[in-house]
């Protein structure tokens, strides 16, 4: 039997914040680009983003006009982060 198969799995609690830009598809392409850039700047400016990036825990998946952020600390972190 594999040694990894006998170890207990590790569980983490994550608080997920889903983001979507309402009316995105109705905007001009230049407006869409500006909004996405603003959203990226806001997210990248958070301590949680920089910490996850530094720890190699950042996972990027193309999501169009939205995103999902997972916070592994407190439920209020997305609000006050």
N, CA, C and O atoms as a printed pandas DataFrame, in Angstrom:
     atom_number atom_name residue_name chain_id  residue_number  x_coord  y_coord  z_coord
0              1         N          UNK        A               1    0.840   -1.171    0.000
1              2        CA          UNK        A               1    0.000    0.000    0.000
2              3         C          UNK        A               1    0.888    1.238    0.000
3              4         O          UNK        A               1    1.930    1.260    0.654
4              5         N          UNK        A               2    0.478    2.256   -0.726
5              6        CA          UNK        A               2    1.185    3.523   -0.834
6              7         C          UNK        A               2    1.147    4.255    0.508
7              8         O          UNK        A               2    0.113    4.269    1.176
8              9         N          UNK        A               3    2.267    4.864    0.905
9             10        CA          UNK        A               3    2.332    5.576    2.187
10            11         C          UNK        A               3    1.352    6.740    2.224
11            12         O          UNK        A               3    0.787    7.037    3.277
12            13         N          UNK        A               4    1.141    7.408    1.081
13            14        CA          UNK        A               4    0.199    8.526    1.037
14            15         C          UNK        A               4   -1.243    8.073    1.252
15            16         O          UNK        A               4   -2.071    8.849    1.730
16            17         N          UNK        A               5   -1.541    6.847    0.910
17            18        CA          UNK        A               5   -2.908    6.339    1.047
18            19         C          UNK        A               5   -3.284    6.125    2.513
19            20         O          UNK        A               5   -4.467    6.082    2.851
20            21         N          UNK        A               6   -2.289    5.990    3.375
21            22        CA          UNK        A               6   -2.588    5.731    4.781
22            23         C          UNK        A               6   -2.641    7.009    5.621
23            24         O          UNK        A               6   -3.047    6.960    6.782
24            25         N          UNK        A               7   -2.248    8.127    5.067
25            26        CA          UNK        A               7   -2.286    9.377    5.830
26            27         C          UNK        A               7   -3.685    9.966    5.803
27            28         O          UNK        A               7   -4.449    9.766    4.859
28            29         N          UNK        A               8   -3.998   10.698    6.863
29            30        CA          UNK        A               8   -5.298   11.358    6.941
30            31         C          UNK        A               8   -5.323   12.575    6.017
31            32         O          UNK        A               8   -4.339   13.308    5.920
32            33         N          UNK        A               9   -6.435   12.780    5.350
33            34        CA          UNK        A               9   -6.527   13.977    4.497
34            35         C          UNK        A               9   -6.579   15.227    5.355
35            36         O          UNK        A               9   -7.054   15.191    6.490
36            37         N          UNK        A              10   -6.086   16.335    4.809
37            38        CA          UNK        A              10   -6.127   17.613    5.513
38            39         C          UNK        A              10   -7.250   18.449    4.918
39            40         O          UNK        A              10   -7.379   18.553    3.698
40            41         N          UNK        A              11   -8.051   19.037    5.775
41            42        CA          UNK        A              11   -9.166   19.854    5.336
42            43         C          UNK        A              11   -8.922   21.305    5.733
43            44         O          UNK        A              11   -8.362   21.589    6.792
44            45         N          UNK        A              12   -9.348   22.211    4.872
45            46        CA          UNK        A              12   -9.284   23.633    5.170
46            47         C          UNK        A              12  -10.650   24.235    4.895
47            48         O          UNK        A              12  -11.363   23.801    3.990
48            49         N          UNK        A              13  -11.004   25.235    5.681
49            50        CA          UNK        A              13  -12.238   25.960    5.421
50            51         C          UNK        A              13  -11.902   27.165    4.571
51            52         O          UNK        A              13  -10.960   27.900    4.866
52            53         N          UNK        A              14  -12.665   27.366    3.526
53            54        CA          UNK        A              14  -12.473   28.523    2.668
54            55         C          UNK        A              14  -13.770   29.282    2.496
55            56         O          UNK        A              14  -14.832   28.689    2.303
56            57         N          UNK        A              15  -13.677   30.586    2.566
57            58        CA          UNK        A              15  -14.835   31.458    2.358
58            59         C          UNK        A              15  -14.717   32.003    0.943
59            60         O          UNK        A              15  -13.728   32.657    0.611
60            61         N          UNK        A              16  -15.715   31.742    0.109
61            62        CA          UNK        A              16  -15.642   32.070   -1.307
62            63         C          UNK        A              16  -16.446   33.328   -1.602
63            64         O          UNK        A              16  -17.601   33.458   -1.195
64            65         N          UNK        A              17  -15.814   34.248   -2.316
65            66        CA          UNK        A              17  -16.465   35.464   -2.778
66            67         C          UNK        A              17  -16.519   35.397   -4.293
67            68         O          UNK        A              17  -15.482   35.361   -4.956
68            69         N          UNK        A              18  -17.729   35.379   -4.842
69            70        CA          UNK        A              18  -17.895   35.378   -6.290
70            71         C          UNK        A              18  -18.129   36.808   -6.759
71            72         O          UNK        A              18  -18.897   37.552   -6.150
72            73         N          UNK        A              19  -17.466   37.181   -7.838
73            74        CA          UNK        A              19  -17.566   38.532   -8.386
74            75         C          UNK        A              19  -18.042   38.439   -9.826
75            76         O          UNK        A              19  -17.576   37.598  -10.595
76            77         N          UNK        A              20  -18.974   39.311  -10.180
77            78        CA          UNK        A              20  -19.467   39.373  -11.558
78            79         C          UNK        A              20  -19.762   40.828  -11.887
79            80         O          UNK        A              20  -20.285   41.564  -11.051
80            81         N          UNK        A              21  -19.428   41.241  -13.098
81            82        CA          UNK        A              21  -19.714   42.598  -13.540
82            83         C          UNK        A              21  -21.074   42.576  -14.237
83            84         O          UNK        A              21  -21.220   42.010  -15.320
84            85         N          UNK        A              22  -22.053   43.193  -13.606
85            86        CA          UNK        A              22  -23.417   43.211  -14.141
86            87         C          UNK        A              22  -23.454   44.038  -15.423
87            88         O          UNK        A              22  -22.920   45.146  -15.474
88            89         N          UNK        A              23  -24.085   43.492  -16.451
89            90        CA          UNK        A              23  -24.232   44.189  -17.724
90            91         C          UNK        A              23  -22.968   44.209  -18.565
91            92         O          UNK        A              23  -22.881   44.981  -19.520
92            93         N          UNK        A              24  -22.000   43.390  -18.239
93            94        CA          UNK        A              24  -20.699   43.371  -18.920
94            95         C          UNK        A              24  -20.840   43.178  -20.423
95            96         O          UNK        A              24  -20.208   43.893  -21.200
96            97         N          UNK        A              25  -21.652   42.233  -20.836
97            98        CA          UNK        A              25  -21.753   41.908  -22.264
98            99         C          UNK        A              25  -22.402   43.022  -23.079
99           100         O          UNK        A              25  -22.296   43.025  -24.305
100          101         N          UNK        A              26  -23.072   43.969  -22.420
101          102        CA          UNK        A              26  -23.711   45.077  -23.124
102          103         C          UNK        A              26  -22.771   46.270  -23.297
103          104         O          UNK        A              26  -23.108   47.234  -23.985
104          105         N          UNK        A              27  -21.596   46.207  -22.675
105          106        CA          UNK        A              27  -20.651   47.318  -22.738
106          107         C          UNK        A              27  -19.783   47.243  -23.989
107          108         O          UNK        A              27  -19.614   46.177  -24.581
108          109         N          UNK        A              28  -19.238   48.388  -24.379
109          110        CA          UNK        A              28  -18.269   48.413  -25.467
110          111         C          UNK        A              28  -17.011   47.692  -25.005
111          112         O          UNK        A              28  -16.739   47.618  -23.807
112          113         N          UNK        A              29  -16.252   47.168  -25.941
113          114        CA          UNK        A              29  -15.047   46.410  -25.600
114          115         C          UNK        A              29  -14.074   47.261  -24.790
115          116         O          UNK        A              29  -13.434   46.756  -23.867
116          117         N          UNK        A              30  -13.955   48.545  -25.123
117          118        CA          UNK        A              30  -13.048   49.414  -24.358
118          119         C          UNK        A              30  -13.531   49.576  -22.915
119          120         O          UNK        A              30  -12.723   49.626  -21.988
120          121         N          UNK        A              31  -14.845   49.658  -22.732
121          122        CA          UNK        A              31  -15.394   49.755  -21.374
122          123         C          UNK        A              31  -15.175   48.458  -20.607
123          124         O          UNK        A              31  -14.858   48.477  -19.417
124          125         N          UNK        A              32  -15.346   47.330  -21.297
125          126        CA          UNK        A              32  -15.109   46.040  -20.669
126          127         C          UNK        A              32  -13.664   45.936  -20.183
127          128         O          UNK        A              32  -13.407   45.507  -19.058
128          129         N          UNK        A              33  -12.736   46.329  -21.033
129          130        CA          UNK        A              33  -11.312   46.258  -20.682
130          131         C          UNK        A              33  -11.000   47.119  -19.472
131          132         O          UNK        A              33  -10.262   46.693  -18.583
132          133         N          UNK        A              34  -11.556   48.336  -19.425
133          134        CA          UNK        A              34  -11.311   49.232  -18.299
134          135         C          UNK        A              34  -11.860   48.647  -16.996
135          136         O          UNK        A              34  -11.199   48.699  -15.959
136          137         N          UNK        A              35  -13.064   48.093  -17.055
137          138        CA          UNK        A              35  -13.656   47.506  -15.849
138          139         C          UNK        A              35  -12.856   46.302  -15.353
139          140         O          UNK        A              35  -12.633   46.154  -14.151
140          141         N          UNK        A              36  -12.425   45.442  -16.278
141          142        CA          UNK        A              36  -11.628   44.274  -15.875
142          143         C          UNK        A              36  -10.302   44.708  -15.266
143          144         O          UNK        A              36   -9.847   44.118  -14.287
144          145         N          UNK        A              37   -9.679   45.735  -15.837
145          146        CA          UNK        A              37   -8.426   46.239  -15.295
146          147         C          UNK        A              37   -8.634   46.787  -13.884
147          148         O          UNK        A              37   -7.821   46.539  -12.993
148          149         N          UNK        A              38   -9.716   47.526  -13.684
149          150        CA          UNK        A              38  -10.031   48.065  -12.356
150          151         C          UNK        A              38  -10.246   46.936  -11.356
151          152         O          UNK        A              38   -9.726   46.982  -10.241
152          153         N          UNK        A              39  -11.009   45.926  -11.751
153          154        CA          UNK        A              39  -11.268   44.787  -10.878
154          155         C          UNK        A              39   -9.969   44.078  -10.513
155          156         O          UNK        A              39   -9.753   43.736   -9.351
156          157         N          UNK        A              40   -9.103   43.855  -11.502
157          158        CA          UNK        A              40   -7.814   43.204  -11.236
158          159         C          UNK        A              40   -6.966   44.024  -10.263
159          160         O          UNK        A              40   -6.347   43.466   -9.357
160          161         N          UNK        A              41   -6.937   45.334  -10.444
161          162        CA          UNK        A              41   -6.153   46.193   -9.555
162          163         C          UNK        A              41   -6.664   46.127   -8.121
163          164         O          UNK        A              41   -5.876   46.090   -7.176
164          165         N          UNK        A              42   -7.971   46.111   -7.964
165          166        CA          UNK        A              42   -8.559   46.024   -6.621
166          167         C          UNK        A              42   -8.162   44.709   -5.954
167          168         O          UNK        A              42   -7.722   44.693   -4.804
168          169         N          UNK        A              43   -8.320   43.618   -6.681
169          170        CA          UNK        A              43   -8.009   42.298   -6.120
170          171         C          UNK        A              43   -6.516   42.183   -5.822
171          172         O          UNK        A              43   -6.130   41.728   -4.745
172          173         N          UNK        A              44   -5.677   42.593   -6.770
173          174        CA          UNK        A              44   -4.223   42.481   -6.581
174          175         C          UNK        A              44   -3.704   43.402   -5.478
175          176         O          UNK        A              44   -2.610   43.187   -4.955
176          177         N          UNK        A              45   -4.469   44.408   -5.127
177          178        CA          UNK        A              45   -4.071   45.336   -4.078
178          179         C          UNK        A              45   -4.355   44.849   -2.670
179          180         O          UNK        A              45   -4.001   45.522   -1.702
180          181         N          UNK        A              46   -4.986   43.694   -2.539
181          182        CA          UNK        A              46   -5.317   43.184   -1.208
182          183         C          UNK        A              46   -4.149   42.397   -0.610
183          184         O          UNK        A              46   -3.356   41.782   -1.324
184          185         N          UNK        A              47   -4.071   42.436    0.708
185          186        CA          UNK        A              47   -3.042   41.661    1.404
186          187         C          UNK        A              47   -3.201   40.173    1.135
187          188         O          UNK        A              47   -2.214   39.454    0.982
188          189         N          UNK        A              48   -4.450   39.711    1.077
189          190        CA          UNK        A              48   -4.708   38.288    0.874
190          191         C          UNK        A              48   -4.169   37.816   -0.473
191          192         O          UNK        A              48   -3.620   36.718   -0.569
192          193         N          UNK        A              49   -4.319   38.629   -1.507
193          194        CA          UNK        A              49   -3.818   38.263   -2.833
194          195         C          UNK        A              49   -2.295   38.156   -2.803
195          196         O          UNK        A              49   -1.720   37.177   -3.280
196          197         N          UNK        A              50   -1.652   39.172   -2.237
197          198        CA          UNK        A              50   -0.183   39.179   -2.201
198          199         C          UNK        A              50    0.357   38.014   -1.370
199          200         O          UNK        A              50    1.370   37.410   -1.723
200          201         N          UNK        A              51   -0.326   37.700   -0.260
201          202        CA          UNK        A              51    0.094   36.587    0.584
202          203         C          UNK        A              51   -0.053   35.255   -0.158
203          204         O          UNK        A              51    0.856   34.426   -0.142
204          205         N          UNK        A              52   -1.194   35.059   -0.802
205          206        CA          UNK        A              52   -1.420   33.819   -1.553
206          207         C          UNK        A              52   -0.405   33.676   -2.681
207          208         O          UNK        A              52    0.087   32.580   -2.946
208          209         N          UNK        A              53   -0.096   34.784   -3.342
209          210        CA          UNK        A              53    0.883   34.746   -4.427
210          211         C          UNK        A              53    2.265   34.398   -3.895
211          212         O          UNK        A              53    2.980   33.596   -4.498
212          213         N          UNK        A              54    2.647   34.996   -2.769
213          214        CA          UNK        A              54    3.954   34.732   -2.164
214          215         C          UNK        A              54    4.084   33.287   -1.693
215          216         O          UNK        A              54    5.166   32.705   -1.756
216          217         N          UNK        A              55    2.977   32.710   -1.222
217          218        CA          UNK        A              55    2.993   31.326   -0.717
218          219         C          UNK        A              55    2.772   30.300   -1.819
219          220         O          UNK        A              55    2.755   29.098   -1.553
220          221         N          UNK        A              56    2.606   30.759   -3.045
221          222        CA          UNK        A              56    2.380   29.837   -4.153
222          223         C          UNK        A              56    1.010   29.189   -4.123
223          224         O          UNK        A              56    0.819   28.113   -4.691
224          225         N          UNK        A              57    0.038   29.842   -3.456
225          226        CA          UNK        A              57   -1.305   29.282   -3.337
226          227         C          UNK        A              57   -2.297   29.957   -4.278
227          228         O          UNK        A              57   -3.505   29.751   -4.160
228          229         N          UNK        A              58   -1.800   30.751   -5.198
229          230        CA          UNK        A              58   -2.675   31.481   -6.098
230          231         C          UNK        A              58   -2.973   30.623   -7.328
231          232         O          UNK        A              58   -2.064   30.138   -8.002
232          233         N          UNK        A              59   -4.230   30.453   -7.595
233          234        CA          UNK        A              59   -4.668   29.673   -8.748
234          235         C          UNK        A              59   -5.464   30.599   -9.655
235          236         O          UNK        A              59   -6.451   31.196   -9.223
236          237         N          UNK        A              60   -5.047   30.722  -10.897
237          238        CA          UNK        A              60   -5.721   31.610  -11.843
238          239         C          UNK        A              60   -6.421   30.784  -12.912
239          240         O          UNK        A              60   -5.815   29.941  -13.574
240          241         N          UNK        A              61   -7.702   31.049  -13.059
241          242        CA          UNK        A              61   -8.499   30.406  -14.089
242          243         C          UNK        A              61   -9.253   31.487  -14.851
243          244         O          UNK        A              61   -9.823   32.382  -14.227
244          245         N          UNK        A              62   -9.273   31.434  -16.174
245          246        CA          UNK        A              62  -10.028   32.441  -16.929
246          247         C          UNK        A              62  -11.519   32.347  -16.592
247          248         O          UNK        A              62  -12.111   31.269  -16.641
248          249         N          UNK        A              63  -12.113   33.494  -16.248
249          250        CA          UNK        A              63  -13.521   33.487  -15.864
250          251         C          UNK        A              63  -14.349   34.524  -16.606
251          252         O          UNK        A              63  -15.501   34.760  -16.243
252          253         N          UNK        A              64  -13.794   35.143  -17.628
253          254        CA          UNK        A              64  -14.554   36.165  -18.349
254          255         C          UNK        A              64  -14.639   37.439  -17.542
255          256         O          UNK        A              64  -13.615   38.049  -17.233
256          257         N          UNK        A              65  -15.847   37.847  -17.198
257          258        CA          UNK        A              65  -16.044   39.131  -16.517
258          259         C          UNK        A              65  -16.184   39.005  -15.011
259          260         O          UNK        A              65  -16.631   39.948  -14.359
260          261         N          UNK        A              66  -15.830   37.912  -14.465
261          262        CA          UNK        A              66  -16.002   37.735  -13.029
262          263         C          UNK        A              66  -14.816   37.054  -12.411
263          264         O          UNK        A              66  -13.721   37.023  -12.973
264          265         N          UNK        A              67  -15.056   36.506  -11.239
265          266        CA          UNK        A              67  -13.998   35.798  -10.565
266          267         C          UNK        A              67  -14.506   35.166   -9.292
267          268         O          UNK        A              67  -15.619   35.435   -8.841
268          269         N          UNK        A              68  -13.689   34.342   -8.735
269          270        CA          UNK        A              68  -13.982   33.717   -7.451
270          271         C          UNK        A              68  -12.721   33.826   -6.614
271          272         O          UNK        A              68  -11.632   33.459   -7.056
272          273         N          UNK        A              69  -12.878   34.327   -5.422
273          274        CA          UNK        A              69  -11.759   34.462   -4.504
274          275         C          UNK        A              69  -12.037   33.601   -3.284
275          276         O          UNK        A              69  -13.152   33.597   -2.764
276          277         N          UNK        A              70  -11.032   32.878   -2.829
277          278        CA          UNK        A              70  -11.184   32.042   -1.644
278          279         C          UNK        A              70  -10.315   32.634   -0.548
279          280         O          UNK        A              70   -9.119   32.859   -0.733
280          281         N          UNK        A              71  -10.940   32.883    0.596
281          282        CA          UNK        A              71  -10.238   33.408    1.752
282          283         C          UNK        A              71  -10.220   32.313    2.806
283          284         O          UNK        A              71  -11.259   31.752    3.154
284          285         N          UNK        A              72   -9.037   32.019    3.305
285          286        CA          UNK        A              72   -8.889   30.913    4.248
286          287         C          UNK        A              72   -8.758   31.374    5.689
287          288         O          UNK        A              72   -8.319   30.607    6.546
288          289         N          UNK        A              73   -9.130   32.602    5.965
289          290        CA          UNK        A              73   -9.028   33.101    7.342
290          291         C          UNK        A              73  -10.432   33.232    7.917
291          292         O          UNK        A              73  -11.023   32.223    8.301
292          293         N          UNK        A              74  -10.977   34.418    7.990
293          294        CA          UNK        A              74  -12.304   34.611    8.586
294          295         C          UNK        A              74  -13.330   34.957    7.506
295          296         O          UNK        A              74  -12.958   35.412    6.424
296          297         N          UNK        A              75  -14.605   34.748    7.787
297          298        CA          UNK        A              75  -15.646   35.080    6.804
298          299         C          UNK        A              75  -15.685   36.565    6.464
299          300         O          UNK        A              75  -16.140   36.930    5.380
300          301         N          UNK        A              76  -15.221   37.427    7.359
301          302        CA          UNK        A              76  -15.254   38.865    7.099
302          303         C          UNK        A              76  -14.049   39.364    6.301
303          304         O          UNK        A              76  -14.018   40.535    5.921
304          305         N          UNK        A              77  -13.079   38.531    6.042
305          306        CA          UNK        A              77  -11.878   38.952    5.310
306          307         C          UNK        A              77  -12.204   39.555    3.946
307          308         O          UNK        A              77  -11.610   40.576    3.600
308          309         N          UNK        A              78  -13.113   38.986    3.149
309          310        CA          UNK        A              78  -13.421   39.610    1.865
310          311         C          UNK        A              78  -14.004   41.015    2.018
311          312         O          UNK        A              78  -13.861   41.846    1.121
312          313         N          UNK        A              79  -14.647   41.278    3.125
313          314        CA          UNK        A              79  -15.287   42.577    3.327
314          315         C          UNK        A              79  -14.258   43.614    3.758
315          316         O          UNK        A              79  -14.245   44.739    3.259
316          317         N          UNK        A              80  -13.398   43.221    4.686
317          318        CA          UNK        A              80  -12.454   44.161    5.258
318          319         C          UNK        A              80  -11.060   44.060    4.670
319          320         O          UNK        A              80  -10.193   44.871    4.996
320          321         N          UNK        A              81  -10.825   43.062    3.792
321          322        CA          UNK        A              81   -9.491   42.828    3.272
322          323         C          UNK        A              81   -9.003   43.905    2.404
323          324         O          UNK        A              81   -7.884   43.830    1.897
